[in-house]
Amino acid sequence: MDTAAIVPLASLVVLFSALCPVLVAGELLCADLGLICSGTYPRQVSWTLDQANVPSTDGSAYVWNFAAATNFSAASTVSCEQTTDQLIIRSAGLPSSASWIGLFPFNVDTDGNGHNDNPNTASAQSHEWKIPRFPTIKTTAPPQATSSNGQLQLGPIAFALDGVPFFNPFNNNGDDAVDPTSSGFEVMDLCYGHPTNRGAYHHHYILSKQGCLFQDTAGQHSPKIGYAFDGIAIYGPLSDNGVRPTDLDACSGRTHPTLGYIYHTTATTYPYVIGCYRYQTIRQGMIQGTLPVVDNGPGNVSTACVTSIGQNQPTATVATNGTMGTATGTTAAATTGTGTTAAVATGSTQPIGGSTTSAAQPLSSAGSILLLCAIIRALLY
């Protein structure tokens, strides 16, 4: 070979290898998500107003009648189906038994505007969301969402690991739904959720709290609590050593040295959950992303699940080095809505559909890029 051609070729290989983690974040599998097992009932608790502490975003404006709590009328269910290019999440939109849910309607005029705080009743839903199996970064970093710039659509923008959706920061009029000084402030229950007029229970923000979605441990990184619709994991507000990160971008994301690019919630500071999508989303329902919906036919349904957030949870998220994600959590029982259980694998990616002999699915274009990246790295090292 002409030695003069070796240097440009080597430079090209190095350049492409460096770009690999930027082009495609990695492969996301159902078993990586850490969804909470289905079939349990959230505990529903009634509440009354403590006018002395109004308004409040931490629940202190309300008195909760825990002694009279009962099981909610429907069970929490969430599942993941894996196709060639997508993960399809289906959910009843209700918390698991590890979390409380407030009794709605809440017919109290908290802010004196003459309206009930929330006249709606929470009910089981039939949510279906699609997230990319190979999250791909946007070529241009987007600005943080406002009520008018279209960076975050109305309604759901992400889902918690128990299947409850996260909504954007705004109410239907485009006003901040979380800030108690905002004209759009909306009353939430003790676990920071409330129902729409169609009964869809959801969060606009979330805090660390015992008996709710998650609880931080002092001095430790917050657990993974959900996924945005671009396929990027969402963690609580704390980074390593229990310190709040100071390098979040407009989307409330940052690149962690081992977890890759992730989002952090920002507690009661705007944008609360995410500020925009740093990666491309799939066009579906109210989501206007940049990836078309691909009909891949029926996929494989995963039985992998965990009992609660932060326990027996897979540690791998979307990789930034082009390697395939794996689940490293311990064995957990996958409980179905009919009360049956199925064991999942331990210490490696769980077999999809409960079988270790499932036929391999063809690689998508993103998967082909990952494979090429892996080959080039092998050549380099």
N, C-alpha and C positions, 0 to 999 in steps of 0.2 A: 504493500500500500504506500502511496505517496505520503511521505512524512509531513508534507505541508498541509495535507488535509486532516491530519490527526488532531492538530490543535483546535481548528474550528469545530470539528466534530465533538471533541471533548468539551469545549465550551458550551455547545448546544445541549449536550447531555446534562451538564451541570445546571444550566439555566432551566431546562425542562424539569429536572428533579426538584429544583427550588420552587418552581411554580406549582408542582403537584398538589401540595396541601392548600394552595390558594384556589385552584380550579375546582376541586371537589373536596369537601371536608372529610369524607369517609363514608363507609356504609353503615346505615342504621338498621338494626334488626328488631323485630318485636321483642325478642328476649332481652334486648338492651334496655328497654324502657323502664322496667321496674314498676309496672302497673300494680295497683293494689287489688288483691283477690276479690272477686265478685261474690254476691250472695249474702252480704251482711246488711244490717239495718242501722242507719244513723239514729242517734238518740235525739228526740225532739223535745225542746224545753220551752216553756212559756216565759214571758218577760213582762215587766212593768217599767214605767219611766221613773227615773230619778232626776227630777227637774234641776236639782242643784248642780248636776254635772253636764248639762246640755250646753252646746253640742259636744260631741265626743267622737273620736275615731278609734278609740281603744276599748269601747264597750262599757266604760265607766258610767255612762248616762243611763244605764239600764240595770234592773235587778232581775236576776235569773232564778226561776223556781226549779232548781235541779231535783229537789225531792219528788216532784211530780212528773219528772221526765218519762216519756214513753217511747217505744219504738216507732219510727216513722212508718207510714202505711205501705211503702214500697222499698224494695231492696236496692242497694247500690250494685250496678253492673258496669263493667268496662272490659272491652276485649280488643285484640289487635289482629288484623289479617294482613299478611305479607304477600305482596305481588312483586312483579319484576322491578317496578320503579317506585312503588308507593307502599306506605303503611296506612291501613284504613282503621281508624279508631271508632268504635261504636260504644255508646255510653247512655245510661239512664240519667246522667247528670246529677247524681245524688252522692253525698259523702258516704264513706264507709262507717262501720260501727265504731271506728276510732275517733270519730268527730261528732260534735254536736250540730244540730240545725235548729234555728229559731222557729217558733210557731207563728206562721202567717195565716191570715192577714194580721198586721200590727196596726190597730186602729187608734193611734194616738197622734195628736197634732203636735209634734215635737217642736217645730220652729214657728208655730203660730200663724201659718199661712192659710189655715182653714181647711186643709186637706189631710186625709189619713197619710201616715208615713209610708205605708205600703199595703194597699188593699188587696194584693194578689195572694194566691195560694200556691205553694210549691207542689210540683207533681213530677212523676217519672216522665222522662223524655225519650226520644229516639234519635239522639245525636249521632251524626256520622261525619267524621272529618278525615281528610286525606293529607298526609305529610310526605315529603319526598324521602325515598329510601337513600338517596345520595344527595344530601344538601349541597347546594352550589351557591357560592358567594356572589353577590351582585357586583358588577364591574365598578359601580360608583356608590360610595357610601351614602346612604339616604339621610335626610335631615330628621330631627326628632319630630314626632307627630304633633300636630295641632288639631283643633276641631275642624279645620278647613283645608288642610293640605293633602288629605287623602292617604297619608302614610299608614294609618291603621283604620280598617273599615269599621263600621258600626257593628256592635254585637261581639261575638266570640273572636278572640285573636290567639288563643292558646288553650290548653287543657291541663288540669292538675292530674296527678297520677291516680286519683280516685275517680276520674272522669268528669269532674265538675269543670265547666268552662270558665276561663278568665275572659272578661270583657275589656274593651278599651277603657281609657280613663274618663269617658264622657257620658253624660246622659243623652237622651234623644234630642235635646236642644243644643248639644255641643258644649255644654258647660261641665266643669269639673265635678264629677260625682262623688269624689272622696274628700276634698278640702271642705272643712266645716264652715269656712267663710264664703264659699262659693254659692251662687244662687242655684246651682244645680246639685247641691249636696243631697245625697240619698242615704237613708238610714239602713244600716246593715245589722245583721244579728251578731251574736257573740263570737262566731267564727268568720265574720266579715263577708257574709253572703246575703243575698235576697233574691226573690223570684221576679220574673217579668210578668206582664199581663197574660202571658201564655203558660205561666207556671214554670219557666226555665230558671232554676236556681243557678246563681253564678257569683263570681267574685270580680270586683273592680280593683281590689288590692288584697293583700294577705299579710298577716303578722305572725311571728313566732308565738305560739301559745299552747300550753298543755290542753289536750282535749280537742284540738283543732287539726288542721291539715298537717302541720309540722311544728316541732319545737327545737330550737337551736340548743347546742351544748356549748357552754362557755369555753372559749379558747380553741374552738374547732370550726372548720369550714361548714357552712350551712349545707343541709342535704339537698339533693335534687328533688324538686317538688312537681315538675311538669315539663311540658314541651310547647314551644311556640309553633305556629303553623308552618314555619320554614324548616322544621325538623331540628332546631337547636334547643338543647336542654336549658331549663330554667332552674336556678338555685335560689335559696333564700338570700338575705342581704349580706351575709358574712363570707369573707374569703378566708384564706389560710390563717391559722392562729386566732380565729374569731375576730378578725379586723375587717371593717368595712372597706371595700376597694375604693381607691380614689382615681382610678383610670378608666372608668366606664365611658363608653362612647355614647353617641346620641341614641342608640338603640338599647342602652342599658346593658351592653355586652362588653366583654373583654376576653383576651386570650390567656387562659390559665396554663402554666407550664406543663401540666400533665393531663388536664381535662380538655384542653383545646379551647375553642371559642365557645363561650357560654353566656347566658344572660343571668343577671342578678336582679331580684326584686329590690325595691327601694323603700319599703315600709310605707310611711305616710308622706313621703316626698315624691313629687311628680317625676317620672311617669308611672310609678307604683309597680307595674309588672314588666312590660317592655315598652320602649319608646318608638320602635320601628322594627321592620324586618331587615336584618343585615344579610340574610340569605333569601333565595327565591322561594316563593310559595307556589302552591298549586291552585289553579282557578277552580273554585267550588263554592256553591252557595253565595254568601256575601263576600267571599274572599276573591279579590281581583289581583292575583299574583302574575307572574311572568312565565309560569310553566303550564302548558296545556294539560287538561285531563286526559290520561291515557287509559283506554279500556284494555286491561291486561287479562280479563277473564277472572274466574275464581282463583283466589290465592290460598295460602295455607294459614290456618288460624293457630296462634300460639297459645299454649296453656301456661306459659311462664307468668308468675305473679309473686308478689311479696305480701306479707301480712300488714305491714305499716311502713311509712316513709322512714328511711334511715335505718331500718332493720332488714337484714338479709337482702339488701338491695344490690343489684349489679353495679359495679363500679365503673365500667366502661361507658363512655358516652361517644358522641361522634368524634372519631379520631382526626387529628390534624396532620398525620404523617402518611395518610393514604393506606393505612393498614385496616383490616376488617375489625369491627367492634366485637368484643366478646363479653359475656356476662360472667362475673366472678363471684357472685353472691352464693350463699349456701342454699341448700334445698328448701323450697317452700311449697306448700300444698296449693294447688290451683282449684279454687272452689267455684263451681258453676252455679247458675241460678236454680238448678234442680237439686242442689245439695250434694252432688257427687264430687269426688276429688281426683286429681291426677298428679302424679309426682313429676317434678321437673328436674332437669339435669343439674349437677353440682360442679362448680368450678370451671365451666366452659359454656359456650353458647348452647342454650337449650335446643333440643330438636323441635322443629316446628310441627305442629299437628300431632305431637306425642310419638313421632316415629323417627327412628334414626336412619331409615332407608328411603326417605322422601326423595323424589326425583329432583335433581338440581334445576334451578330456573336459569334461563339464558341471561347473560349479562346485558345490562342496559348500556347506553353510550357512556354514562358516568362510570359504570362498573368497568367498562373497557379502559377508560382513562386510568382508573385505579390500578388495574392489572398492568398497564404499560408503565405506570409509575413504579410499581414494585419491581418490574423487570429491569428498569433503568437503575434503580437503587442497587439491585444485585450486581449489575455491571460495574457500578462505581465502587462497591465495597467488596 
